[in-house]
Amino acid sequence: RAPAFEGDSTTTSDGLEELCSVREYVEYAHEVHRKDLACEVEKWLAFPRLTFHDWPAFCMGAQALFASSWKTMPPPGVKDYSMRWLKRWSSMFGSMPHMEQFARLHRISIAAAGAVSRLHVENHGAHVWYTQIEGSRLFFLFPPQARQMYEEIGKHGVVDPETVHDYAAKVSPVDIFFPGRKRHALFREAKANVAILDPGETLVVPSGWWQYSVALETSVTLRQVFWNVSNRGGIVEALRDILACSQQDPEMSDRIMSCLDD
């Protein structure tokens, strides 16, 4: 299940992953739609549910589209200071253009019908908004203070230096549909906020909230993590990850890290 967690085992369904192109994944999703739309138990091995998660399309070939449309992407009323702070960062260290880094915050996920995410919290204390482009997606949200999540904390390493994909830093082993009666006994007390996103609709998830989602049909979702005054400390940690993946010379890296420490 997405997003990846460093504790995943490659021998379990959570650790199952395949390298593929967008075209190959779309063909797989169409095949699932034709032959196992109802998610029949006996077809699980033939049609496992995988997600094409967090595709950074806007920094891998769709830069012109992003440059012309990024202002229209966020939902009205959202206070997002990410661009402002990235511009300040770029003005000090011109080798890391702000528009390129801002584009990395926007990701596209494609999910076959029946694909689920894992229960997790967004990294770096970020807020996140989701806009549904195609299909429908069901979200379950739990407040930050929910003690029934049985959280697991990772060391938070970078999975893919080229696109700055991260492991999820905080996840839960709870399957919200089939929680263990003994192992996850407290989960029965959890109260969820539920939303279904249809095309053109947007959901904003505040910093620290637990989230879990299900693709009700073949689904395409655009998301962006962002920061403002209420969670501004998180963007510093996000910039540390960007720096760790950059091709800066050691002296410049030390300079930038010192700036972030200050």
C-alpha positions in Angstrom: 0.0 0.0 0.0 1.1 3.5 -0.7 2.9 5.5 0.6 6.0 3.3 1.1 7.3 2.8 4.7 10.8 1.7 5.4 9.5 -1.2 7.6 7.7 -2.8 4.7 8.5 -6.4 3.9 8.8 -7.4 0.2 7.0 -10.6 1.2 3.8 -8.9 2.2 1.1 -7.1 0.2 2.2 -3.8 1.7 5.7 -4.3 0.3 4.6 -5.4 -3.2 5.9 -3.0 -5.9 6.6 -3.0 -9.6 8.5 -0.6 -11.8 6.3 0.5 -14.8 5.5 3.3 -17.1 2.3 5.4 -16.9 1.0 3.6 -20.0 1.7 0.2 -18.5 -0.1 1.1 -15.3 -3.1 2.5 -17.2 -3.4 -0.7 -19.2 -3.3 -2.7 -15.9 -6.0 -0.5 -14.3 -8.2 -1.0 -17.4 -7.7 -4.7 -17.2 -8.7 -4.7 -13.5 -11.8 -2.7 -14.4 -12.8 -5.2 -17.0 -12.1 -8.4 -15.2 -12.4 -7.7 -11.4 -14.3 -4.5 -10.8 -16.1 -6.1 -7.8 -12.8 -7.0 -6.0 -13.7 -10.7 -5.7 -11.7 -12.5 -3.0 -10.9 -15.5 -5.2 -9.3 -13.1 -7.8 -6.9 -11.4 -5.4 -3.8 -13.2 -6.6 -4.7 -12.6 -10.3 -5.5 -8.9 -9.8 -3.6 -7.5 -6.9 -4.4 -3.8 -6.3 -1.4 -1.5 -6.8 -1.3 2.3 -7.0 0.8 4.5 -9.3 1.7 6.8 -6.4 2.9 10.3 -6.3 4.1 10.7 -9.9 6.0 14.1 -10.1 4.8 14.8 -13.6 5.3 18.6 -13.4 9.1 18.2 -12.9 9.5 15.4 -15.4 8.1 16.7 -18.7 5.1 18.8 -18.0 7.0 21.9 -16.8 5.3 24.2 -19.3 1.8 23.1 -18.3 2.7 23.7 -14.7 4.1 27.1 -15.3 0.9 28.2 -17.0 -1.6 26.7 -14.6 -0.1 26.3 -11.1 -2.0 29.4 -9.9 -5.3 27.9 -10.7 -4.6 24.5 -9.1 -5.2 25.2 -5.3 -8.7 25.4 -3.9 -10.0 28.9 -3.1 -9.2 30.2 0.4 -6.2 28.0 1.1 -3.3 30.0 2.7 -0.2 28.6 1.2 3.1 30.3 1.8 5.2 27.6 0.2 6.0 29.5 -3.0 7.0 32.6 -1.0 9.4 30.7 1.2 10.9 28.7 -1.7 11.5 32.0 -3.5 13.5 33.3 -0.5 15.4 30.0 -0.4 16.2 30.3 -4.2 17.3 33.9 -3.9 20.0 32.8 -1.4 21.0 29.6 -3.4 20.2 30.1 -7.0 21.3 26.6 -8.0 18.0 25.4 -6.6 15.2 27.2 -8.7 12.1 27.8 -6.7 9.7 26.9 -9.5 11.4 23.5 -9.9 11.1 22.8 -6.2 7.5 24.0 -6.0 6.6 21.7 -8.9 7.9 18.8 -6.9 5.3 19.4 -4.2 2.6 18.6 -6.8 2.0 14.9 -7.4 -0.4 12.8 -9.4 -1.6 9.4 -8.2 -3.5 6.9 -10.4 -5.3 4.0 -8.7 -7.1 1.0 -10.0 -10.6 0.4 -8.6 -10.3 -1.1 -5.1 -6.8 0.1 -4.5 -6.3 1.4 -0.9 -3.7 3.6 0.7 -2.2 2.8 4.1 -3.3 4.8 7.2 -0.6 7.5 7.5 0.2 11.1 8.4 1.7 13.5 5.9 5.5 14.1 6.3 7.1 17.3 7.6 3.9 18.5 9.3 2.5 19.5 5.9 -1.1 20.3 5.1 -2.2 18.7 1.9 -5.0 19.2 -0.6 -6.4 16.6 -3.0 -8.3 17.4 -6.2 -10.0 14.6 -8.0 -9.4 14.6 -11.8 -11.1 11.3 -12.8 -13.1 8.6 -11.0 -14.1 8.7 -7.3 -12.0 8.3 -4.2 -13.2 7.7 -0.6 -11.2 9.2 2.3 -11.3 8.4 6.0 -9.7 11.0 8.2 -8.9 10.8 11.9 -7.7 13.7 14.2 -4.1 14.0 15.3 -4.9 13.2 18.9 -6.5 9.9 18.1 -4.6 7.4 20.3 -6.1 4.4 18.6 -3.8 4.5 15.6 -1.0 2.4 17.0 1.5 4.6 15.1 4.8 3.3 13.8 7.6 5.9 13.4 10.3 5.5 10.7 13.7 7.1 10.3 12.2 8.9 7.3 14.7 8.3 4.5 14.5 9.3 0.8 13.3 6.5 -1.5 14.1 8.2 -4.9 16.7 11.0 -4.9 15.8 12.1 -8.4 12.2 12.9 -7.5 12.6 13.3 -3.7 10.1 10.5 -3.0 10.0 9.9 0.8 9.1 7.0 2.9 6.1 7.8 5.1 7.5 8.9 8.4 4.4 8.0 10.5 2.1 5.1 9.6 -0.3 2.8 11.3 -0.6 -1.0 10.9 -4.3 -0.8 11.4 -6.5 -2.0 8.6 -9.5 0.2 9.2 -11.9 -2.3 7.7 -10.5 -5.4 9.5 -8.7 -4.2 12.7 -7.3 -6.9 14.9 -9.7 -7.4 17.8 -6.9 -7.9 20.4 -3.9 -6.2 18.8 -5.9 -3.1 17.9 -8.7 -3.2 20.4 -8.7 0.6 21.0 -9.5 1.2 17.3 -13.2 0.5 17.9 -13.3 3.8 19.8 -11.9 5.8 16.8 -14.2 8.3 15.1 -13.6 9.0 11.4 -14.5 11.9 9.2 -15.5 10.5 5.7 -15.5 12.2 2.3 -16.0 11.0 -1.2 -14.2 13.0 -3.9 -15.8 13.1 -7.4 -14.1 14.8 -10.4 -13.6 18.5 -9.8 -13.9 18.3 -6.0 -11.1 19.1 -3.5 -10.4 17.9 0.0 -8.0 19.8 2.3 -6.4 17.7 5.1 -4.8 19.7 7.9 -1.3 19.0 9.3 -1.1 15.9 11.6 -4.4 14.3 10.5 -4.4 10.5 9.8 -5.7 9.6 6.4 -6.7 6.5 4.5 -8.3 6.3 1.1 -10.0 3.8 -1.3 -10.3 4.2 -5.1 -14.0 3.5 -5.7 -13.3 3.3 -9.4 -10.3 3.9 -11.6 -9.0 7.2 -10.1 -6.7 10.0 -10.9 -5.9 12.5 -8.1 -3.7 15.6 -8.0 -2.3 16.5 -4.6 0.0 19.2 -3.2 1.6 19.4 0.3 1.9 23.0 1.6 2.9 25.1 4.6 1.7 28.4 6.1 2.1 30.1 9.4 0.5 27.3 11.4 3.0 24.7 10.3 5.9 26.7 9.0 8.6 24.7 10.8 7.9 21.7 8.6 9.1 23.3 5.4 12.6 23.5 6.9 12.7 19.8 7.2 11.3 19.4 3.7 14.2 21.6 2.4 16.7 19.4 4.2 15.5 16.4 2.2 15.7 18.4 -1.0 19.2 19.4 -0.1 20.2 15.8 0.7 19.2 14.8 -2.8 20.8 17.8 -4.6 24.1 17.7 -6.4 25.7 20.6 -4.4 29.4 20.7 -3.7 30.2 19.9 0.0 31.1 23.6 0.8 27.8 24.9 -0.6 25.8 22.1 1.2 27.4 23.0 4.5 26.5 26.6 3.9 22.9 25.8 3.1 22.6 23.4 6.0 23.9 26.1 8.4 21.3 28.5 7.0 18.5 26.0 7.7 19.8 25.4 11.2 19.6 29.1 11.9 
